[in-house]
Amino acid sequence: MKIAEATAESGLNADTIRFYERQGLLDRIKRGPDGHRAFSPKDLRWLKLFERLRSTGMPLAEMKRFAELAREGDQTRALRLEMLKQHLVRLNDMQQRIDNCRALIDAKISIYSGLE
C-alpha cells in the first residue's frame, strides 16, 4: 500500500506519517521496486493506533515509548497495558470536563433561546 492509501486508511496526512517514521514510532517502512514506501497491514494498524492516541492527547514521547516497548516483545506487555490504562484515565477526566462544559453551554443556549 502506498502512502496515499495509508493516509486515507489511517486518517493521518503524509507529512505526519513521514514524521512518525523519522521519529522512530514506526519500524522502517519497506520500499517497493519504484522506491516508494510500501505500507504493510501491520504498518497500517500502527498508524491507526498512533492517530487515535495523538488525537486523544497522548504526548509524542509516550507514543514513542509505547512503540519502543512493543518492539521489545511480549515481556513489555504489562508496561504497555499500564500506559494505555493511564491514558484512559486521562481520557475519562477529559470527557468529564467536556461533559461539564457541554452542560453549561446547553444551559446558556436554553436561556438565550428563551429570550428571543
N, C-alpha and C positions, 0 to 999 in steps of 0.2 A: 504494500500500500504506500502510495506516495504522500508527500506532506499535505497536499491539498485535500486528499481524502482523510488524512489523520486530523486535520483541522475541523473538517465537517463532522467527523465522528466524536471528537473529544470536546469540542466547544472552545478549544484554545486556538489562538491565532498562530501563524507560522513563526513569527518573531519570538513568541513565548515558548514555543516548542524548542526552537533552536537555543534559546536562553537556558531552558531547563537541561538540555543536553550539555551545554557548555559548563553549567554549574555542577554537573555530575549526578543529577537526580535520575537520569536515565542511563542504562548501560549504553555503550557505544552502539549507535544505530548502524545496522548493516547498510551497505550501499549496493545498488543494483549495477548491472553492466554499464548503464548510462551515467554512473557516478552520483545519481540522486539517492536520497535516503529511501530505504525500503523498510517501512514500519511493519513489525510483526504483530499478531494478535496480542502477545504479551506486552509489547510496547504500548499498544493502544489502551490496554487495561490500566497501565501505569499512568498514561496521560489523562485518562478519565478520572482516576483517583486524585491526581495532582490538581486537576481542575476543581474537583469538589472540595478538596482540602483548602486550596488557596481561596476559593470563593466564600468559604466559611471562616476565613480569617487565620488559618494556620500560618505562622511565620515560615518564611523560606528556610531558615536554619533548621526548624523542626522537620520540615519536609525532607531536607537533605539527610538529616539524622535517620529518619524513618527508612529512606531508601538505602542508606548505608547498612543499617541493621538487617534489612531484608536480604541484601547481598551476602551477609554473613551466614545466613541459613536459619534452620529451624531452632537453633539454640537461642535465638533472639526473639522468638515468638512472644514470650511473656512481656518483654520490654516494649515491643510494638503494640501489643494489646493494651498495655498501660498508657502508652502515648495516645492511642485512639480513645480510650476511656476519659483521659484528661481533656482531650479536645471536645468530646461530647459534653462534658460538664460545662466547658466554656460556651458551647453552643446553646445548651439549656439556659444558662444565665443570659445570654444574648437574646434568646427567644422571649424570656420573661420581660426583659427591658423593652423589646419591640411590642409585646402584647400590652404593656403598660402605656407606651406611647400611643399605640393604636386606640386604646380605650379613651385616652384624653382627647385625641383628635376627633374620634367619633362623637364624643360629648360636645365638643366645640361646634362641630358641623350641625348637630341637632339644635344647639342653641341658636346659631346663625340662621339656620333654615327656618326656625320658628319666628324669627324677626322679619322675615321677608313678607 
